Amino acid sequence: MNSRILVVGGGYVGLYTALRLQRKLRKGEATITVVDPNSYMTYQPFLPEAAAGNLSPRHVVVPLRRVLDKAEILNGRIVRVDHANRTAEFQPEIGPGRELSYDVLVMAAGSVSRTLPVPGLAEHGIGFKTVGEAIHLRNHVLQQLAIADSSQSEEVRRKALSFVFVGAGFAGVEAIAELEDMARDASKLYRNVRPEDMRWMLVEASDRILPEVGPEMGRWTLGQLRGRGVDIRLNTRLESAEGQRIKLSDGTMFDSATLVWTAGVKPSPVVGAGDLPLDERGRIKATEYLTIDGLTGAFTAGDNAAVPDLTEPGAFCAPNAQHAVRQSKVLAGNVVASLRGRPLKPYRHSYAGSVAGLGLHLGVANVYGFKAKGLLAWFLHRTYHLSRVPTLNRKVRVMADWTLALFFRREFIALGGLERPREEFEAATRPQVYDGRLRKVG
Ligand SMILES: Cc1cc2nc3c(=O)[nH]c(=O)nc-3n(C[C@H](O)[C@H](O)[C@H](O)COP(=O)(O)OP(=O)(O)OC[C@H]3O[C@@H](n4cnc5c(N)ncnc54)[C@H](O)[C@@H]3O)c2cc1C
């Protein structure tokens, strides 16, 4: 029988699961459909390097149609899952939605930024989860340097040169470290901007940063970033960002044109739209076999699921790439086993630790208890992620970007116009009336 497998999400779990399924399934055994709003998978650990300009944004994404050549790719969103009737509602970006029927469901919709009701956050903040956000931030930071360089108003300069990041996990620490490094380097090109004119601030509600590398390496990272002039506020919350005026719980107040929110994630909203069982944190309840609790023909893994951590009874696997990739392997194997009536295997993997980049030639690592910092950790960070980024094609392109960077200085061009490509043309098409003094009056 030809079964229909529906994979919701083409990120880490979705891509790796579908890749393995297309390799393992026999001809005619099943069809695979992958649904994602994007036509590519984003290798998120490379986003900070893409924002810093060390990697081309195109090289940190993997085109789904090229890699999953035996699967059907649909671009759009699943907006509802009705597992009782084995259907999911698909909404393409343009045009009417339709129902997709399936026999086996793989929920891999990942997570979205977990926000708080902070006044002004929705209007002025930006997340750091997509390649679009990384490109925007790079352009935006360089644009702020240009604004400050060209203005004689102290108020304008101070606002432009204040960069605030909220949340000191992987994403926040790597993003601020890479962008500060890039901006310091770039400031050499701006006559009126010195590194000490910039204010880089990391706001964290708990008493530590980068918990992923353990307390000792987290403390080292804290000292390292503070030594570079990054103002790190622990046990502090962002209370308001209305009108781009930053107000912190410790009473600090100042204007900033840049607010990046990296304070954790929550499951993608689609997991709650339908009849899937959720835990109290809104994650899909998974079993150790990566099936959805209490359902048949339904699997899940990654950031959108609460997967029991068999190495630590009572705990759940953290939402990170390491688990996502390893879970996909077991998940795909279990989908094939279920189609062939074979027993499923449990997912068991103890956390190996982490590596993080903190700017060019600087990193921190704690892998299986081996702790490293500085250049060695940076090298480990790059080697590890190069080995993990999917496909040989991407590995070679990433390697080429890094090799070129050894010989040439990085580019500091802010292509902000790319985000508003029609602006100039629209202005040109507007009727223009000039008076005798060549002044635009309407
Ligand atoms: C900046 C940054 C740096 C990171 N660095 C590290 C690191 O160094 N090490 C590490 O271990 N982890 C890191 N992580 C975490 C890691 O990237 C995630 O844990 C991992 O991506 C989770 O995989 P996933 O498949 O569950 O979700 P994702 O990879 O996010 O994939 C989910 C996919 O589902 C799609 N989707 C969402 N909603 C729908 C819908 N309704 N219908 C269809 N598709 C949908 C999304 O478009 C997305 O493509 C980092 C994360 C970020 C943001």
The ligand as an SDF file (V2000), in Angstrom:
LIG
                    3D

 53 58  0  0  0  0  0  0  0  0999 V2000
   20.1380   32.2740   16.2750 C   0  0  0  0  0  0  0  0  0  0  0  0
   20.0240   30.8450   16.7280 C   0  0  0  0  0  0  0  0  0  0  0  0
   21.1900   30.1290   17.0030 C   0  0  0  0  0  0  0  0  0  0  0  0
   21.1110   28.8030   17.4260 C   0  0  0  0  0  0  0  0  0  0  0  0
   22.2700   28.1280   17.6890 N   0  0  0  0  0  0  0  0  0  0  0  0
   22.2190   26.8610   18.0990 C   0  0  0  0  0  0  0  0  0  0  0  0
   23.4100   26.1390   18.3560 C   0  0  0  0  0  0  0  0  0  0  0  0
   24.5180   26.6730   18.2050 O   0  0  0  0  0  0  0  0  0  0  0  0
   23.2970   24.8400   18.7660 N   0  0  0  0  0  0  0  0  0  0  0  0
   22.0840   24.2300   18.9290 C   0  0  0  0  0  0  0  0  0  0  0  0
   22.0370   23.0540   19.3080 O   0  0  0  0  0  0  0  0  0  0  0  0
   20.9350   24.8740   18.6840 N   0  0  0  0  0  0  0  0  0  0  0  0
   20.9680   26.1690   18.2730 C   0  0  0  0  0  0  0  0  0  0  0  0
   19.7970   26.8330   18.0110 N   0  0  0  0  0  0  0  0  0  0  0  0
   18.4890   26.1350   18.1820 C   0  0  0  0  0  0  0  0  0  0  0  0
   18.1260   25.2800   16.9630 C   0  0  0  0  0  0  0  0  0  0  0  0
   18.3030   26.0140   15.7740 O   0  0  0  0  0  0  0  0  0  0  0  0
   16.6910   24.7640   17.0930 C   0  0  0  0  0  0  0  0  0  0  0  0
   16.5820   24.0410   18.2830 O   0  0  0  0  0  0  0  0  0  0  0  0
   16.2940   23.8610   15.9130 C   0  0  0  0  0  0  0  0  0  0  0  0
   16.1950   24.6440   14.7540 O   0  0  0  0  0  0  0  0  0  0  0  0
   14.9570   23.1460   16.1520 C   0  0  0  0  0  0  0  0  0  0  0  0
   14.6000   22.3970   15.0290 O   0  0  0  0  0  0  0  0  0  0  0  0
   13.0590   22.2130   14.6200 P   0  0  0  0  0  0  0  0  0  0  0  0
   13.0390   21.3760   13.3890 O   0  0  0  0  0  0  0  0  0  0  0  0
   12.2760   21.7660   15.7930 O   0  0  0  0  0  0  0  0  0  0  0  0
   12.5680   23.6930   14.2880 O   0  0  0  0  0  0  0  0  0  0  0  0
   13.0070   24.6180   13.0540 P   0  0  0  0  0  0  0  0  0  0  0  0
   14.3510   24.2910   12.5820 O   0  0  0  0  0  0  0  0  0  0  0  0
   12.7460   26.0150   13.5090 O   0  0  0  0  0  0  0  0  0  0  0  0
   11.9620   24.2240   11.9100 O   0  0  0  0  0  0  0  0  0  0  0  0
   10.5850   24.4460   12.0200 C   0  0  0  0  0  0  0  0  0  0  0  0
   10.0370   24.6760   10.6130 C   0  0  0  0  0  0  0  0  0  0  0  0
    8.6210   24.6350   10.6640 O   0  0  0  0  0  0  0  0  0  0  0  0
    8.1030   25.6360    9.8140 C   0  0  0  0  0  0  0  0  0  0  0  0
    6.7500   25.9570   10.2490 N   0  0  0  0  0  0  0  0  0  0  0  0
    6.3680   26.6950   11.3100 C   0  0  0  0  0  0  0  0  0  0  0  0
    5.0330   26.7610   11.3660 N   0  0  0  0  0  0  0  0  0  0  0  0
    4.5400   26.0470   10.3240 C   0  0  0  0  0  0  0  0  0  0  0  0
    3.2390   25.7440    9.8430 C   0  0  0  0  0  0  0  0  0  0  0  0
    2.1600   26.2140   10.4540 N   0  0  0  0  0  0  0  0  0  0  0  0
    3.1190   24.9730    8.7480 N   0  0  0  0  0  0  0  0  0  0  0  0
    4.2190   24.5100    8.0990 C   0  0  0  0  0  0  0  0  0  0  0  0
    5.4800   24.7580    8.5190 N   0  0  0  0  0  0  0  0  0  0  0  0
    5.6400   25.5120    9.6070 C   0  0  0  0  0  0  0  0  0  0  0  0
    9.1010   26.7810    9.9580 C   0  0  0  0  0  0  0  0  0  0  0  0
    9.0480   27.6500    8.8450 O   0  0  0  0  0  0  0  0  0  0  0  0
   10.4160   26.0460   10.0570 C   0  0  0  0  0  0  0  0  0  0  0  0
   11.0230   25.8850    8.7930 O   0  0  0  0  0  0  0  0  0  0  0  0
   19.8430   28.1680   17.5810 C   0  0  0  0  0  0  0  0  0  0  0  0
   18.6680   28.8890   17.3010 C   0  0  0  0  0  0  0  0  0  0  0  0
   18.7620   30.2110   16.8680 C   0  0  0  0  0  0  0  0  0  0  0  0
   17.4880   30.9690   16.5690 C   0  0  0  0  0  0  0  0  0  0  0  0
  1  2  1  0
  2  3  1  0
  2 52  2  0
  3  4  2  0
  4  5  1  0
  4 50  1  0
  5  6  2  0
  6  7  1  0
  6 13  1  0
  7  8  2  0
  7  9  1  0
  9 10  1  0
 10 11  2  0
 10 12  1  0
 12 13  2  0
 13 14  1  0
 14 15  1  0
 14 50  1  0
 15 16  1  0
 16 17  1  0
 16 18  1  0
 18 19  1  0
 18 20  1  0
 20 21  1  0
 20 22  1  0
 22 23  1  0
 23 24  1  0
 24 25  2  0
 24 26  1  0
 24 27  1  0
 27 28  1  0
 28 29  2  0
 28 30  1  0
 28 31  1  0
 31 32  1  0
 32 33  1  0
 33 34  1  0
 33 48  1  0
 34 35  1  0
 35 36  1  0
 35 46  1  0
 36 37  1  0
 36 45  1  0
 37 38  2  0
 38 39  1  0
 39 40  1  0
 39 45  2  0
 40 41  1  0
 40 42  2  0
 42 43  1  0
 43 44  2  0
 44 45  1  0
 46 47  1  0
 46 48  1  0
 48 49  1  0
 50 51  2  0
 51 52  1  0
 52 53  1  0
M  END
$$$$
